[in-house]
């Protein structure tokens, strides 16, 4: 009985995580004027990618700051949001395990918590560095 319960919990967590991964796709699926037919999420995927590359090649100086910010900033924000959601879920799971654990297991869970705190610092630091570099480059190109 305990084994089935663990399997069910694992399947539920897996389904929830997969669902979380598809939230950004459903939110940004039809935000272009061309995709008003209500087709598949990936119906214009190849054409949009080719148009993006053609636009970049057509410009003499490469990608403009406006094109970069309109294309990359939403992607980076989604990635950072997903990272924070995963960290929050991991902290919640470890917190619940910590409350019901024996003293020996509590020590092991503290070690895992240190790893999660390091991952949080890396995620926050990477976003801060990216944001700083982006703002510096934006000021440098503005003149």
C-alpha positions as CSV (number, residue, x, y, z in Angstrom):
1,X,0.0,0.0,0.0
2,X,2.8,2.4,0.8
3,X,4.5,1.7,-2.5
4,X,1.3,2.6,-4.5
5,X,0.9,5.8,-2.6
6,X,4.5,6.8,-3.3
7,X,4.0,6.0,-7.0
8,X,0.8,8.0,-7.1
9,X,2.5,11.0,-5.4
10,X,5.4,10.8,-7.9
11,X,2.9,10.7,-10.9
12,X,1.0,13.6,-9.5
13,X,4.1,15.7,-9.0
14,X,5.3,14.8,-12.5
15,X,2.0,15.8,-14.1
16,X,2.0,19.1,-12.1
17,X,5.5,19.9,-13.2
18,X,4.7,19.1,-16.9
19,X,1.7,21.3,-16.6
20,X,3.7,24.1,-15.2
21,X,6.1,23.8,-18.1
22,X,3.3,24.3,-20.6
23,X,1.8,27.4,-18.9
24,X,4.1,29.9,-20.8
25,X,3.3,28.2,-24.1
26,X,-0.4,28.5,-23.6
27,X,-0.1,32.1,-22.5
28,X,2.0,33.2,-25.5
29,X,0.6,30.9,-28.1
30,X,-1.6,33.4,-30.0
31,X,0.0,36.8,-29.4
32,X,0.9,37.5,-33.0
33,X,-1.4,39.1,-35.5
34,X,-0.7,36.3,-38.1
35,X,-1.9,33.5,-35.8
36,X,-5.5,34.4,-35.5
37,X,-6.8,31.2,-37.1
38,X,-6.6,29.4,-33.8
39,X,-4.3,26.7,-35.2
40,X,-1.7,24.6,-33.4
41,X,0.7,26.3,-31.0
42,X,3.6,25.3,-33.3
43,X,1.8,25.9,-36.7
44,X,3.9,28.9,-37.5
45,X,7.0,27.9,-35.6
46,X,9.2,27.3,-38.6
47,X,8.0,30.4,-40.5
48,X,8.4,32.6,-37.5
49,X,12.0,31.4,-36.9
50,X,12.9,31.9,-40.5
51,X,11.4,35.4,-40.5
52,X,13.4,36.2,-37.3
53,X,16.7,35.1,-39.0
54,X,15.8,37.0,-42.2
55,X,15.1,40.1,-40.2
56,X,18.4,39.8,-38.4
57,X,20.3,39.3,-41.7
58,X,18.6,42.2,-43.4
59,X,19.9,44.7,-40.9
60,X,23.3,46.1,-41.5
61,X,24.4,46.3,-37.9
62,X,22.9,43.0,-36.8
63,X,20.2,42.7,-34.2
64,X,18.8,45.9,-32.9
65,X,18.2,46.5,-29.3
66,X,14.4,46.7,-29.8
67,X,14.3,43.4,-31.6
68,X,16.5,41.8,-29.0
69,X,14.4,43.1,-26.1
70,X,11.1,42.1,-27.8
71,X,12.3,38.6,-28.5
72,X,14.7,37.6,-25.7
73,X,13.4,39.4,-22.6
74,X,10.1,37.4,-22.4
75,X,12.1,34.1,-22.8
76,X,14.5,35.0,-20.1
77,X,11.7,36.1,-17.8
78,X,9.9,32.8,-18.3
79,X,13.1,30.8,-17.7
80,X,13.8,32.7,-14.4
81,X,10.1,32.3,-13.3
82,X,10.2,28.6,-14.0
83,X,13.5,28.4,-12.0
84,X,12.0,30.2,-9.0
85,X,8.9,28.0,-9.2
86,X,11.0,24.8,-9.2
87,X,13.0,26.2,-6.3
88,X,9.9,27.0,-4.3
89,X,8.5,23.5,-4.9
90,X,11.8,22.0,-3.8
91,X,11.9,24.1,-0.6
92,X,8.4,23.2,0.1
93,X,9.0,19.4,-0.3
94,X,12.2,19.5,1.8
95,X,10.4,21.6,4.5
96,X,7.6,19.1,4.7
97,X,10.0,16.2,4.8
98,X,12.0,18.0,7.6
99,X,8.9,18.4,9.8
100,X,8.2,14.7,9.8
101,X,11.8,13.4,9.7
102,X,13.9,11.7,12.3
103,X,16.9,13.5,13.8
104,X,19.3,11.6,11.5
105,X,17.3,12.4,8.4
106,X,17.0,16.1,9.5
107,X,20.8,16.4,9.2
108,X,20.6,15.0,5.6
109,X,17.8,17.4,4.7
110,X,19.8,20.3,6.0
111,X,22.6,19.4,3.5
112,X,20.0,19.4,0.7
113,X,18.7,22.7,1.9
114,X,22.2,24.2,1.6
115,X,22.3,23.0,-2.0
116,X,19.0,24.6,-2.7
117,X,20.1,27.9,-1.2
118,X,23.2,27.8,-3.4
119,X,21.0,27.2,-6.4
120,X,18.8,30.2,-5.4
121,X,21.9,32.4,-5.1
122,X,23.2,31.3,-8.5
123,X,19.8,31.9,-10.1
124,X,19.4,35.4,-8.6
125,X,23.1,36.2,-9.3
126,X,22.8,35.1,-13.0
127,X,19.7,37.2,-13.4
128,X,21.3,40.2,-11.8
129,X,24.4,39.9,-13.9
130,X,22.3,39.5,-17.1
131,X,20.2,42.5,-16.2
132,X,23.2,44.7,-15.4
133,X,25.0,43.8,-18.6
134,X,21.8,44.4,-20.6
135,X,21.2,47.8,-19.1
136,X,24.9,48.7,-19.6
137,X,24.7,47.7,-23.3
138,X,21.4,49.5,-23.7
139,X,23.0,52.7,-22.3
140,X,26.1,52.2,-24.5
141,X,24.1,51.9,-27.7
142,X,21.8,54.8,-26.8
143,X,24.8,57.2,-27.1
